Amino acid sequence: MSEHAAHSYPEGEVKELCNLTSQGDEHAFTRLVDIHWNRVYSHALAYTKSTQRAQEITQDVFLKIWKKRLILAEVDDFKSFLFILSRNQVISAMRKKLRELSAEDPGEIMEEVMQPDMQVQFKEVYEIVLKGIEQLPPVRRKVFKMSRLDGLSYEEIAQTLNISRNTVKEHIVLGLNFLRTYVHTHSDQMLTLTVLGAIVLCSGEK
């Protein structure tokens, strides 16, 4: 990887680089990486507190962009697009770490992903959310897990389940409404609910 630029570039140049990347121009893609690498890396590092994990997340973000490069020509605000993609990748990495360590030491899980004073609260509320998801009707539960836990887009879910995108959206909205109420009635840890909202209830496509 080349040295990554720290300063900003004109939106017009970024838009042109997106257009060229969507056509398979590897040089343009490298320029996009150089321009935005530090921003993604800093975002990942702020959440993971691990330089190695932040590096891996940043690499995964740009790998996903390259794999989905055909859609870049339609992206009007690349910074917002990149922020959402980065946020989702951070969330995915944190969930993966939780799953990997869940059978070992729950305390270690929380030490890896959160500040100490929030670890126990987060674990409790996260388990409540998972239980709440299981209370959803079968199809809604499947749609919700595919969206929030597996990170699939509405379009990908619709194609997989052979339903419309609007139906997927309706399941997600109803699922979120139920889970917000469910968690609220099963926990009084409001600070943890805020964190959990960023990870489960408010993540994903709108």
C-alpha positions in Angstrom: 0.0 0.0 0.0 1.4 3.4 -0.9 1.6 6.2 1.6 -1.9 7.6 2.2 -2.7 11.2 1.8 -4.1 13.1 4.7 -5.5 16.2 3.1 -8.8 16.6 1.2 -9.4 16.7 -2.5 -12.0 18.5 -4.6 -15.4 16.7 -4.8 -15.2 16.9 -8.6 -12.0 14.9 -8.6 -13.4 12.3 -6.2 -16.5 12.0 -8.4 -14.4 11.5 -11.5 -12.3 8.9 -9.7 -15.5 7.1 -8.7 -16.6 7.1 -12.3 -13.3 5.7 -13.6 -13.2 3.1 -10.8 -16.7 1.9 -11.7 -15.2 1.2 -15.2 -12.5 -0.9 -13.7 -9.7 1.7 -13.7 -7.3 0.4 -11.0 -5.2 3.5 -11.0 -8.3 5.6 -10.2 -9.2 3.2 -7.4 -5.7 3.5 -5.9 -6.1 7.2 -5.9 -9.4 6.9 -4.0 -7.7 4.6 -1.5 -4.9 7.1 -1.0 -7.3 10.0 -0.5 -9.6 8.3 2.0 -7.5 5.6 3.7 -6.6 7.7 6.8 -10.2 8.7 7.4 -11.5 5.1 7.4 -8.5 3.9 9.4 -9.0 6.6 12.1 -12.7 5.8 12.3 -12.0 2.1 12.8 -9.2 2.7 15.3 -11.5 4.9 17.4 -13.9 2.1 17.9 -11.7 -1.0 18.0 -8.7 0.5 19.9 -6.5 -1.9 18.0 -4.2 -0.9 15.2 -4.2 -4.4 13.7 -7.9 -4.7 13.7 -8.3 -1.1 12.3 -5.9 -2.0 9.5 -7.9 -5.1 8.7 -11.2 -3.3 8.7 -9.9 -0.5 6.5 -8.5 -3.1 4.0 -11.9 -4.9 4.0 -13.8 -1.6 3.4 -11.8 -0.8 0.2 -11.9 -4.4 -0.9 -15.7 -4.2 -0.7 -15.7 -0.9 -2.7 -13.7 -2.6 -5.4 -16.0 -5.6 -5.6 -19.0 -3.2 -5.8 -17.3 -0.7 -8.0 -20.1 -0.8 -10.6 -22.4 1.2 -8.3 -19.8 4.0 -7.8 -20.9 5.9 -10.8 -24.3 6.4 -9.1 -22.9 7.5 -5.8 -23.4 11.3 -5.4 -21.8 11.7 -2.0 -18.8 9.4 -1.7 -17.8 10.6 1.8 -21.3 9.6 3.1 -21.2 6.3 1.2 -17.8 5.6 2.6 -18.8 6.5 6.2 -21.8 4.1 6.1 -19.7 1.3 4.6 -17.0 1.9 7.2 -19.5 2.0 10.1 -21.1 -1.2 8.9 -17.7 -2.9 8.6 -16.7 -1.9 12.1 -20.0 -3.2 13.4 -19.5 -6.4 11.5 -16.0 -6.9 12.9 -17.2 -6.2 16.5 -20.0 -8.8 16.1 -17.5 -11.3 14.7 -15.3 -10.8 17.6 -18.2 -11.3 20.0 -19.1 -14.6 18.2 -15.6 -15.8 18.2 -15.1 -15.3 21.9 -18.7 -16.1 23.1 -17.8 -19.6 24.0 -14.6 -18.6 25.8 -14.7 -15.7 28.2 -17.6 -13.1 28.1 -15.4 -10.7 30.1 -12.8 -10.9 27.4 -15.3 -10.1 24.8 -16.3 -6.8 26.4 -12.7 -5.9 27.1 -12.0 -6.3 23.4 -14.8 -4.1 22.1 -15.8 -1.5 24.8 -14.7 0.6 27.7 -14.6 -1.3 31.0 -17.4 0.7 32.7 -19.8 -0.4 29.9 -18.8 -4.0 29.4 -21.2 -5.7 31.7 -24.1 -3.5 30.7 -23.5 -4.1 27.0 -23.3 -7.9 27.4 -26.6 -7.9 29.3 -28.5 -5.7 26.8 -27.0 -7.5 23.8 -28.3 -10.8 25.1 -31.7 -9.2 25.6 -31.7 -8.0 22.0 -30.8 -11.4 20.7 -33.6 -12.9 22.7 -36.0 -10.3 21.4 -35.0 -11.1 17.8 -36.1 -14.7 18.5 -39.5 -13.5 19.4 -40.2 -12.1 16.0 -42.4 -14.0 13.5 -40.4 -16.5 11.5 -40.1 -14.5 8.2 -39.5 -11.2 10.0 -36.9 -12.8 12.2 -35.1 -14.2 9.1 -35.2 -10.8 7.3 -34.0 -9.0 10.4 -31.1 -11.3 11.0 -30.0 -11.1 7.3 -30.0 -7.3 7.5 -28.7 -6.5 11.0 -26.6 -9.6 11.9 -25.4 -10.7 8.4 -25.1 -7.2 6.9 -27.0 -7.9 3.7 -28.7 -5.1 1.7 -32.4 -4.9 1.2 -31.9 -5.8 -2.4 -29.8 -8.9 -1.5 -32.4 -10.0 1.0 -35.3 -9.5 -1.4 -33.6 -11.5 -4.1 -32.6 -14.3 -1.7 -36.1 -14.6 -0.2 -37.9 -13.8 -3.5 -39.9 -10.9 -1.9 -40.1 -7.2 -2.8 -37.7 -4.6 -1.4 -40.6 -2.8 0.2 -41.6 -6.0 2.0 -38.1 -6.3 3.3 -38.2 -2.7 4.5 -41.6 -3.3 6.2 -40.2 -6.3 8.1 -37.2 -4.3 9.3 -39.3 -1.3 10.4 -41.7 -3.6 12.3 -38.8 -5.6 13.8 -37.1 -2.4 15.0 -40.3 -1.1 16.6 -40.8 -4.4 18.4 -37.2 -4.6 19.6 -37.0 -1.1 20.9 -40.0 -1.8 23.0 -38.8 -5.2 24.0 -35.3 -3.9 25.1 -36.9 -0.9 26.9 -39.1 -3.2 29.0 -36.3 -5.6 29.8 -33.5 -3.2 30.7 -33.1 0.2 32.4 -29.5 0.7 31.2 -30.1 3.7 29.0 -26.4 4.4 28.3 -26.0 0.8 27.0 -29.1 1.2 24.9 -27.5 4.1 23.1 -24.4 2.0 22.3 -26.6 -0.9 21.3 -28.6 1.3 19.1 -25.5 2.1 17.0 -24.7 -1.6 16.7 -28.0 -3.4 16.2 -31.1 -1.2 16.2 -30.0 1.7 14.1 -27.4 0.1 11.8 -28.0 -1.0 8.3 -30.0 0.3 5.3 -32.8 2.8 5.8 
